[in-house]
Structures are given as structure tokens and as C-alpha cells.
Amino acid sequence: MDPEDLQPKRLPDSLQALAKEDISLLGVDELKERITLLTDEIARSEAMIASKQGSLSEAEAVFKK
């Protein structure tokens, strides 16, 4: 295990800024577009998690043999 894996991860500044944005000024269409973009980003993140978990499982299988 990498020592870096043990360190707490900081959210990128862009994610923190996104969470703090005042969305009360956005219109319905803008909010829907925002949801679409965020949903796409969630799917991308979930795909990366699945990829990394698959790689980890493969590595563990190799070393258990």
C-alpha cells in the first residue's frame, strides 16, 4: 500500500467551490443543466471506482496464488 493512500484526501478546490455556490439565482433550465452535468460526473466517478476496484481485485488474486 502506498503511504499516499493512508493520507486523508482533500477535495479539489473546484468541488468545494461548487458546493458553496449560491444556486438560488439560477433558473429552472440552468438547474436542470447543472443536474445533468453533475449526474454525468457521478457516473464518471463511479466508473473510475469500478475500474480501480477491478484492478485491486486482480492484483490481490495474483498475490494470493
Beta strands, then each sheet from edge to edge (+ up, - down):
end
